[in-house]
Amino acid sequence: MRLSITHETQYRYSSPVVLSQQLLHLTPRVLPWQACHAHRINVEPVAGEFEELDDYYGNRTVHLLLATPHEALTVRTESEVSVEPRAQAALAAPRISWEAVRARLRALDAPPLVEPAEFLFESPHVERSRELADYAVKSFTARRGILEAATDLARRINKDFKFDRTATSVSTPLREVLKEHRGVCQDFAHLMIGCLRMLGLAARYVSGYILTAPPPGRPRLIGADASHAWCSVYCGEPSKGHAGWIDIDPTNNCIVDDAHVTLGWGRDFADVTPMRGVILGGGTQELAVRVTVTPGVEATIESK
């Protein structure tokens, strides 16, 4: 699937901002199943400093510094990517029980699985709780295959929780999402991650996009027209023929395939916030975000 993406973030301030530092996670990752053919970032006003680096998890970040007074800030990214189908490969991988994966992650006499082990623990937006474990165990019955159990958990979240853009904010704790049974893709990803970690399984938060206008015959997915988020669960060692990391979207009750574009991953939202920063001045502020993801044919963007 060849996709064109535009993502525009605009801040308007009631008084001038004299200094602004921003960190962006808006560059699509280059992955075995995803190629980034072109990518461009435009900033208005022009940033005095513009630095690209890879973070701890290998996500491409951009650091901006604006040291001239401004009453508005616009960051617009344009990308051309192609994404290969991968859901069928995940389903075709040899079955392994979730208990076997957990035991391998816990094993002290085996070579450490450093990378998945980093995603076993509590993080700023995913607090441990008994309620998470209680919700998860209904899907993770004895000797059930880990992918089967994880997709069942995603199905239940999709069924039990209502998508509501007004119900939560970035700071809404997971316990409140559990109580109110409503939220957005970020909340549902955190919920699924919390459930998996409470069972001793490795799960990470993935930030990205989904198709805004799908091709004919494909359903429109929930969460389009904004950045999207989903969960990735570790399903066993690829070196032993198992599936490795499998991305699952509880908001849309599906294994992630070629309609999802990956920006980056981390422990939770805080690690891959699309745009965050600090400002000096500005007073009150208004934020507007617009995202469009459409099928594309040829790259028309010059990379920067």
N, C-alpha and C positions, 0 to 999 in steps of 0.2 A: 504494500500500500504506500503510494507516494502522497505525502501530506504537506500542505502549506499552513503555517501558523503565524498569526499576529497576536501580540499580547501588549496591551497599552495600559500603563498605570499612570494616573495623573493625580497629583496633590495640588490643592489650592489653599493658600494661607491667608488669614485675616490681616496679618502684618508681615513685613519682610523677614525672610530667613537670611541670616548673615553667614551661617556656616552649616553645611550639610555633609554628612558622611553616610554612605549607603552601601549595603552588601547585597548583591544580586545572585540568586540561583535561577537563572533564566536561560541557560544554554543547554540544549539537548545533549545527553550523553552519547558517546560512540560505544556501541555494544555489539556483541556477535549478531544480534537480531535487529539492530538499529543503526542506520548511517545518517550522519548529518551532512548534507551536501552544501548547505550555505546557511550562514547565520549573521545577523547584523543587529547591533544595538545603537539606537539613537537616543541621545539625552538632550533635553532642553530645559534650562540653559546648558551650554556646553560645559562638561566637567573639566575642572582644572587638572585633575589626576584621574587616570583610568587604568587600572591594573587587573590583569587576569591571572588567576592562580587556581590550582586544584586543592580542594580541602582534604581533610583526613580520609574521607570515604571515596575520594577520587572524583567528586563532583566539580565541574568547572564553576568558579565563582568570579565575580567582577566587583572590585572595590572602586567606588566613586567618591571624589571629593569636590564639592562646589564651595568656593570661597568668595563668590560675588553675591550681593544681595539679590533675592528673587522672591516673588510672590506666588509662583507656581513652579512645579517640577513635573516633567513628563518623561517617562522612560518607555520607549517603544521597541519591541524586539520583533524581528521577522526571521523565520526559519523555514528551510525546506528539508524534510527528512523522508526516509523510506523505512518502513517497518515490516519485518518478515513475520508470517504467522508462526505461532509457537504453542498454541493451546493443545493441538493434537499431539505434539511431541511430549508434552507434559502428561497427557492422559495415557500415552503409550508406554511410559516408563514402568519398569518392574514395580510391583506393589511391595511396600514395606510398611509395617505397622507403626503407629505413632509412638508406641512404647519402645520399639527398637531404636527409633531416631533419638528419643529422649535418653535412652541408656547410652547411646554412642556419644551424645553431647556431655553426659555426666562421667564417662569413663576416665579413670585416673591412670590406668595402665596402658592407654593407647595414645598415639600421637595427638596432641591437642588440636581441636578444630578452632583455631583462634578466631577466624573471621565470623562464623556463625555464633560463636560463644559471646561475642560482643553485644549480641542482640537478645540475650536471655534475661536481662535485668530491667528493673524499674528505670524510668527516665522522666524528665520534667513533666511531660504531658501524659505519661502512662504510669499511674500509680498502682501499686499492687493492692488487691482487695479480695476478700473472700467471695464477694458477690460475682466477681469476674470468673473465678474458678467454678462457682456453682452454675453459672450460665453456660460455661464451656463444656462441662462434663456430659451434658445431654447429647452432644455430638461425638465426643471422644469416648466411645464405649470400648470395652476390652477387645484388643487385637484388631481393631478397625484400621484399615489403611490410612496413612496420614493425609494423603490428598483427598480421599473420600471424606474423611472427618472434617478437614479444613473447608472443603466446599460446602459441606452441610452446615457448618457454623456460619459461613457467609450467607447461605440461603435463609437461615433463621434470622440473622440480623436484618436482612432485606425485608423479611416478612414482619418482624416484630417492631421495627423502628421506622418512624415516618420521616421522610426527607422534608425538612422545613428550614428555609434559609434564615428565618427570623428567630429561630429557637435558641441559638447558641452564638457565642463569639469565640475568638481565639483563646480567651482566658477561661472558658467554661470548663470546670473539672469533669473528669470522666464519670465520677460518681453521680453527677447531676444528669448526664446523658443517660446513664443506666436507669435513673429514677423516672425521668420524663419520657423516655422512649422516643426521642426525636432529635434531629440534628442534621448535619451536612456530611459530605464525604470525608472530611477531615476527622470528624467525630467517629464515624463508622470504622475508619481505618484504625484509629486509636483503640476503639473498642475491641476489634478483632485481634489486634496486636496484644492488648492486655490479657485477653482470654488465653491466647497461645502461650504467652510467657508464664502465666500462672500455672500452666501444666508442664513447665520445663522445656518448652519448645522455643526455637529461635524465630523471631519475627521482626521485620523491619518496615519502616514507613517509606512509601514511594510517592514522590511528587511528580506530576506531569500534566498531560492533557488528554482529552478524548475528542473524537470527531464531533463537530458541531452539526454538520449536515452530512449524514451518512449516505453512501451510494444507494441507488434504488434497490429496494428489497431488504435493506437492513434497518432495524429499529433505531430511533434516536435515543441515545443514552442519557441518563440523568446526570446532571452536573456539568453539561456543556456550557459554553459561554463564560467559563471561569477556569482557573487552574483546578486540577483534579487531584485526588489522592486515593491510594489503595494500599493493600497489605501484601507483603512478600513473606512466605513461610518456607523455612528450610526443610526439604523433604528427603534428605539423605545425600551421601557423598557421590558426586558424578563419577569419581574414579572407580567406584564399585558398581556402576551402572544405574545408580539412582538419579532422581530428577534434579537434585540441587535446589536452588531457589525457584519457587513457583509463585508468580504474582496472581493475586486473587482480588477482585473488586467487589466488596460487599455491597456497595451502593447500587450496583447494577447486577449483582448475583451472577458473576461470570468469572471464568479464568481469563486473565488478560491476554489479548491476542494482538492483531495488527491495527486495531482502532485506537490503541493507547500509545502515547508518546511519553517516554521516560525523560524527565529532567534530572532527577537525582534521588538518592535515598540516604536515610539516617535512622537514628533511634526513634525519632518522632518529628512532628512538624517543626520544632525549634531548630533542628539541624539543617533543614532545607527550605526555610521560609523563602518564598519567591523574591521578596524585597523587604528589607528592614534596615533601620538606621537610626541615627541621632541627629537632631537639629538644634541650632541655637537661634532662638526667636521664633517667629511664625504665628504665635497666638493660637487661635483655633484653626482646625484644618478640615477640609473635605476631601474624601478619597473616591475616585471612580476607576474601576477596572473593567476592561473589555478584552475578551479573548475570542478569537475565531480560528477554528481548525477545519480545513476543507480539503477534499481530495485534490491533488495537484499532479501535473504531468511533467513539467520541466522546471528546473531551478531558475529563478529570475533574480536572485539576490546575490550581490557580491559579498563574500565573506569579509568580516572585519576581525 
